[in-house]
Amino acid sequence: MKQKPKWKTISLSVIGFLVAFQFYQPARNVYDGQVEGSDFIQVYNPPKAVNQILEKSCYNCHSNNTKYEWFDYIQPGRMFVESHITNGKQDLNFSEWSNYYRGKQERLLQSIVTQVEKNEMPLLSYLWLHPEARLTKDEKQALINWIKDKK
């Protein structure tokens, strides 16, 4: 009886695992029952340009509504994406802005300014797959200036 080469068995096992892994899909970060008036944009009503910056570069990981790309559904990337969203929402959730007490809101605003100035947000790992979220120099300045005017 002829035996299959070890590499072939291992390769088929890995492929089988990856195919089976695609069936594991964590719950998506999409919530339509938003409490009226609790979202950051609803609370502050920023200018259209700032609103667009926040939505394209911040809201996917820092709100209750993520706009998923096709590749966000492929494992193991899906787990990586969900990890980013979970961690992002723990630090700052724009959808629940009005639930934060005033002192925390002020600290979060300062943190946004600091992280944008230091190019720490959006995360580089997010920008690899979402280059459209990269902030231009003018967008950074517009966002920073608007936040500083709010404080």
C-alpha positions in Angstrom: 0.0 0.0 0.0 1.4 3.3 -1.1 1.5 6.1 1.6 0.7 9.7 0.8 3.6 12.0 1.3 3.5 13.8 4.7 3.5 17.3 3.1 0.4 16.4 1.1 -1.5 15.3 4.2 -0.4 18.4 6.1 -1.4 20.7 3.2 -4.8 19.1 2.8 -5.3 19.4 6.6 -4.4 23.1 6.6 -6.7 23.8 3.6 -9.5 21.9 5.2 -9.1 23.8 8.5 -9.1 27.2 6.6 -12.2 26.3 4.7 -14.0 25.1 7.9 -12.8 28.3 9.6 -14.7 30.5 7.2 -18.0 29.2 8.8 -17.0 31.0 12.0 -18.3 34.5 11.7 -18.6 36.7 14.9 -21.6 39.0 15.2 -21.2 42.1 13.1 -20.9 45.5 14.6 -24.1 46.9 13.1 -26.7 48.5 15.3 -29.7 50.3 13.8 -31.5 51.1 17.1 -29.3 54.0 17.9 -30.5 56.2 20.7 -31.4 59.6 19.2 -29.0 62.3 20.3 -26.3 60.2 21.8 -23.9 60.1 18.8 -21.0 62.4 18.7 -22.0 63.9 15.4 -25.6 64.5 16.6 -24.3 66.1 19.9 -21.8 68.5 18.2 -23.2 68.9 14.7 -19.7 69.4 13.1 -19.2 71.0 9.7 -19.7 68.7 6.8 -15.9 68.4 6.2 -15.2 67.3 9.8 -18.2 65.0 9.7 -16.8 63.3 6.6 -13.4 62.9 8.2 -14.8 61.3 11.3 -17.0 58.9 9.2 -14.2 57.8 6.8 -11.4 57.6 9.3 -12.8 56.9 12.8 -16.3 55.5 12.9 -15.6 52.0 11.5 -13.7 51.1 14.7 -15.1 53.7 17.1 -18.9 53.4 16.7 -21.7 50.9 16.8 -21.9 50.8 13.0 -19.0 49.3 11.0 -19.1 49.4 7.2 -17.5 46.1 6.3 -15.5 45.5 3.1 -15.8 42.1 1.3 -12.4 41.0 2.7 -13.5 41.7 6.3 -15.5 38.5 6.1 -12.5 36.2 5.4 -11.0 34.4 8.3 -8.6 34.8 10.0 -8.8 38.4 9.0 -12.3 38.7 10.4 -11.1 37.9 13.9 -8.4 40.6 13.5 -11.0 43.1 12.3 -13.4 42.3 15.2 -10.5 42.6 17.7 -9.8 46.1 16.3 -13.4 47.1 16.6 -13.8 45.7 20.1 -10.7 47.5 21.4 -11.5 50.7 19.6 -15.0 50.8 21.1 -13.6 50.2 24.6 -11.4 53.2 24.3 -13.9 55.5 22.5 -17.4 54.9 21.1 -18.8 57.8 19.2 -22.2 56.2 19.1 -22.5 56.5 22.9 -20.8 59.9 23.3 -23.6 61.4 25.5 -23.2 58.5 27.9 -19.8 59.8 28.9 -19.6 62.3 31.7 -18.2 65.7 30.8 -14.7 65.1 32.2 -14.3 61.9 30.2 -15.5 63.7 27.0 -12.9 66.4 27.5 -10.1 63.8 28.0 -11.3 61.9 24.9 -11.3 65.0 22.8 -7.7 65.8 24.0 -6.7 62.2 23.2 -8.1 62.4 19.7 -6.1 65.6 19.1 -2.9 64.0 20.5 -3.2 60.8 18.6 -4.0 62.5 15.3 -1.1 64.9 15.8 1.3 61.9 16.4 -0.1 59.9 13.5 -1.3 57.2 15.9 -4.8 57.2 14.5 -6.1 55.7 12.3 -3.9 52.7 13.1 -1.4 51.8 10.4 -2.7 48.2 10.4 -6.1 49.6 9.5 -4.7 51.8 6.8 -3.1 48.8 5.1 -6.5 47.6 4.0 -8.4 50.9 4.1 -6.1 53.5 2.5 -9.0 55.8 1.9 -9.1 56.3 5.7 -5.6 58.0 5.7 -5.9 61.6 6.8 -4.3 64.3 4.7 -2.4 67.1 6.4 -5.3 69.4 5.7 -7.9 66.9 7.1 -5.8 66.5 10.3 -5.6 70.2 10.8 -9.3 70.7 10.2 -10.2 68.0 12.7 -7.7 69.2 15.3 -8.8 72.9 14.9 -12.5 72.0 15.2 -11.9 69.9 18.3 -9.8 72.6 20.0 -12.6 75.1 19.3 -15.1 72.7 21.0 -13.1 72.6 24.2 
